């Protein structure tokens, strides 16, 4: 019982620490808007029209795109190296596609350089923003803005670093200092930053997109759901170990009750003698309880 109770307390403490962990971006005021496949003949115009319609809704503070959501399964891994380094010096890092004003929308600080812009859609070489951990790993304390990276395996692509962003958690809440590279990607699910509780903005956002295209929306939900999903394994482990702890404590208390009942039953004659000699009921009760507590 003691082992189970200790494990339950440790799991619960770990769960509470993860629940309070800073994920590095503002998930509490962000909404995920998954939309249908972009029309091939007008994908740019269709996507930009959706973004403009969302930005017209009062209370929407920013709209961007994201390729793969953090905490929602496996993230793409990319091999990157500094220009001029040998191929074997490549490092495996997370790769995320991000739209214009991605970091401003999610509240991720830009430490050096700039955020993505809509004109990055056609920029050559393609721009990239690296996390602080990756920048330190590749460049140390020097400023990487304006330098080039080679990304990919086999056929490598040249990327120009235009900014350095603060670290965020990517795949699990337990990781820290995840090395990541962000590249412009505008044709994916949308993220909208809103003022106040995201729950009250779900219907206005859905209605706004339906005004433009009734079939545009596949799903709209708060981004905090992704963080809650990352907590699910720890929550289940805490619940399981907690249930076993309660069961173990119940069994221990049942055994303790049996032992005490047997002990008190054997002292019935002694208690009768004590009562005959003038002991009060409270005194006799305390004598039995003190032995039980010990």
QUIDA-V323287 format. One record per residue. RES is the residue in one letter. NEAR is the number of other ideal C-beta (glycine too) atoms within 12 Angstrom. Layout:
res	near
RES	NEAR
RES	NEAR
This chain:
res	near
X	20
X	12
X	15
X	23
X	22
X	18
X	22
X	27
X	19
X	20
X	27
X	23
X	18
X	23
X	28
X	17
X	17
X	29
X	22
X	13
X	23
X	20
X	36
X	29
X	37
X	29
X	37
X	24
X	27
X	42
X	48
X	40
X	42
X	28
X	35
X	22
X	15
X	24
X	18
X	11
X	8
X	14
X	20
X	18
X	18
X	26
X	36
X	24
X	25
X	41
X	34
X	20
X	29
X	41
X	26
X	19
X	30
X	14
X	22
X	31
X	26
X	31
X	40
X	45
X	42
X	41
X	29
X	28
X	37
X	40
X	35
X	26
X	14
X	14
X	29
X	25
X	23
X	32
X	26
X	40
X	31
X	28
X	24
X	13
X	19
X	10
X	18
X	9
X	17
X	23
X	28
X	22
X	33
X	36
X	35
X	43
X	33
X	45
X	39
X	33
X	32
X	41
X	39
X	28
X	36
X	41
X	28
X	39
X	22
X	27
X	24
X	27
X	27
X	26
X	31
X	37
X	24
X	22
X	14
X	31
X	23
X	13
X	20
X	13
X	23
X	26
X	37
X	44
X	46
X	47
X	41
X	30
X	28
X	41
X	37
X	21
X	28
X	35
X	25
X	11
X	12
X	15
X	19
X	34
X	24
X	21
X	30
X	27
X	42
X	31
X	36
X	23
X	16
X	10
X	10
X	21
X	25
X	24
X	37
X	29
X	37
X	35
X	40
X	38
X	40
X	30
X	30
X	40
X	31
X	37
X	27
X	26
X	33
X	21
X	23
X	21
X	21
X	34
X	33
X	44
X	48
X	52
X	42
X	38
X	31
X	35
X	28
X	30
X	37
X	48
X	49
X	46
X	37
X	35
X	20
X	17
X	15
X	31
X	19
X	15
X	31
X	25
X	16
X	27
X	41
X	27
X	18
X	34
X	38
X	20
X	19
X	25
X	22
X	12
X	14
X	31
X	30
X	18
X	20
X	32
X	29
X	30
X	40
X	26
X	26
X	34
X	34
X	22
X	25
X	30
X	30
X	21
X	20
X	29
X	23
X	15
X	21
X	27
X	19
X	20
X	27
X	26
X	19
X	22
X	26
X	18
X	18
X	22
X	22
X	17
X	16
X	19
X	16
X	15
X	15
X	18
X	15
X	15
X	17
X	21
X	16
X	14
X	21
X	22
X	14
X	14
X	19
X	16
X	12
X	19
X	24
X	12
X	13
X	21
X	18
X	11
X	12
X	10
X	18
X	13
X	13
X	12
X	16
X	24
X	17
X	16
X	22
X	25
X	15
X	14
X	18
X	20
X	10
X	11
